[in-house]
Amino acid sequence: MKQKPILYWAAIILPFIFTRCAKEETKPQQLLTNGNFENGNTVPTDWGYITEKEIYSGEWSDIEFVSPSKSAKISSSKSDTSAFCFWYQTINDNLPFGKDVTLKIKIKGNMVGKGISIAIRTDDTTMPSGTAEQFITTENLSPMTGSFDWSERIITLANVKPTSKSITVYFIYLPNTTGEVYFDNASLTY
């Protein structure tokens, strides 16, 4: 029996070793909790809803959804020229200083007027207060309005400042808007 040359065996074995030892691809780190709005009793856990006027209705909905059975909804049959409302979540732990954070959300709507936007804000306090350290929104870039089926919206905030103590995401129902919108499958990753 002839011996095979060392180079022959090296050509077979080395690629196998290198592929087995290669670094696993890094998965994005999730910062939001209950991003699919499934958990809670009367409202989705870890989410808040704020409105300036009672013409808006923020609900935890089981009518429209992408995830198993729930979504966050905002609706109004009257518009106001300056008032708005929003769903939000604030993160205080494990902030990714110096890294970009990307907010993704699935949205379905039937609205007239300015529509909705999504936003990310950082603060040097544990809750949003005063002027934001950093802020980015789709409002003037590409607000969503009209009738549309589930579609994904994405926005990225670059380089979270090391002085930040919180990151807050917003799903905003803008002034001069009527109709309804649903939000589901939210993620904030770095």
Long-range contacts (C-beta under 8 A, 24 or more apart in sequence): 28-102, 28-187, 28-189, 28-190, 29-94, 29-96, 29-189, 29-190, 30-187, 30-188, 30-189, 31-91, 31-94, 31-96, 31-101, 31-167, 31-188, 31-189, 31-190, 32-89, 32-91, 32-169, 32-186, 32-187, 32-188, 33-89, 35-185, 35-186, 35-187, 35-188, 36-66, 36-67, 36-68, 36-70, 36-184, 36-185, 36-186, 37-65, 37-67, 37-70, 37-71, 37-72, 37-183, 37-184, 37-186, 38-67, 38-68, 38-69, 38-70, 44-70, 44-72, 46-89, 47-72, 47-87, 47-88, 47-89, 48-87, 48-88, 48-89, 48-90, 49-85, 49-86, 49-87, 49-88, 50-85, 50-86, 50-88, 51-83, 51-85, 52-80, 52-83, 52-84, 52-85, 53-80, 53-83, 53-85, 55-79, 55-80, 55-83, 56-83, 56-85, 56-173, 58-85, 58-87, 61-182, 63-182, 64-108, 64-182, 65-182, 65-184, 66-106, 66-150, 66-184, 66-185, 67-184, 67-185, 70-184, 71-182, 71-183, 71-184, 72-171, 72-182, 72-183, 72-184, 73-180, 73-181, 73-182, 73-183, 74-116, 74-171, 74-173, 74-180, 74-181, 75-179, 75-180, 75-181, 76-173, 76-177, 76-178, 76-179, 77-178, 78-178, 79-113, 79-175, 79-176, 79-177, 79-178, 80-175, 80-176, 81-175, 81-176, 82-175, 83-175, 84-172, 84-173, 84-174, 84-175, 85-172, 85-173, 86-170, 86-171, 86-172, 86-173, 87-170, 87-171, 87-183, 88-168, 88-169, 88-170, 88-171, 89-168, 89-169, 89-186, 90-126, 90-127, 90-128, 90-166, 90-167, 90-168, 91-166, 91-167, 91-168, 91-188, 92-126, 92-165, 92-166, 95-160, 95-164, 95-165, 95-166, 95-167, 96-160, 96-190, 97-160, 97-161, 97-162, 97-164, 98-159, 98-160, 98-162, 99-159, 99-160, 99-190, 100-156, 100-157, 100-158, 100-159, 100-160, 100-190, 101-156, 101-157, 101-160, 101-167, 101-188, 101-189, 101-190, 102-154, 102-155, 102-156, 102-187, 102-188, 102-189, 102-190, 103-154, 103-155, 103-156, 103-157, 103-169, 103-186, 103-187, 103-188, 104-152, 104-153, 104-154, 104-185, 104-186, 104-187, 104-188, 104-189, 105-152, 105-153, 105-171, 105-183, 105-184, 105-185, 105-186, 105-187, 106-150, 106-151, 106-152, 106-183, 106-184, 106-185, 106-186, 107-144, 107-148, 107-150, 107-151, 107-152, 107-153, 107-171, 107-181, 107-182, 107-183, 107-184, 108-148, 108-149, 108-150, 108-151, 108-181, 108-182, 108-184, 109-144, 109-145, 109-146, 109-147, 109-148, 109-179, 109-180, 109-181, 109-182, 110-146, 110-147, 110-179, 110-180, 110-181, 111-144, 111-145, 111-146, 111-147, 111-177, 111-178, 111-179, 111-180, 111-181, 112-145, 112-146, 112-177, 112-178, 112-179, 113-145, 113-174, 113-176, 113-177, 113-178, 113-179, 114-143, 114-145, 114-174, 114-175, 114-176, 114-177, 115-143, 115-144, 115-145, 115-146, 115-174, 115-177, 115-181, 116-143, 116-144, 116-145, 116-171, 116-172, 116-173, 116-174, 116-177, 116-181, 117-143, 117-144, 117-172, 117-174, 118-153, 118-155, 118-169, 118-170, 118-171, 118-172, 119-155, 119-169, 119-170, 119-172, 120-155, 120-157, 120-167, 120-168, 120-169, 120-170, 120-188, 121-167, 121-168, 121-169, 121-170, 122-157, 122-160, 122-161, 122-164, 122-166, 122-167, 122-168, 123-164, 123-165, 123-166, 123-168, 124-163, 124-164, 124-165, 125-165, 125-166, 126-165, 126-166, 127-166, 128-166, 128-168, 133-161, 133-163, 133-164, 134-160, 134-161, 134-164, 137-170, 137-172, 139-172, 139-174, 143-174, 144-181, 145-177, 150-184, 160-190
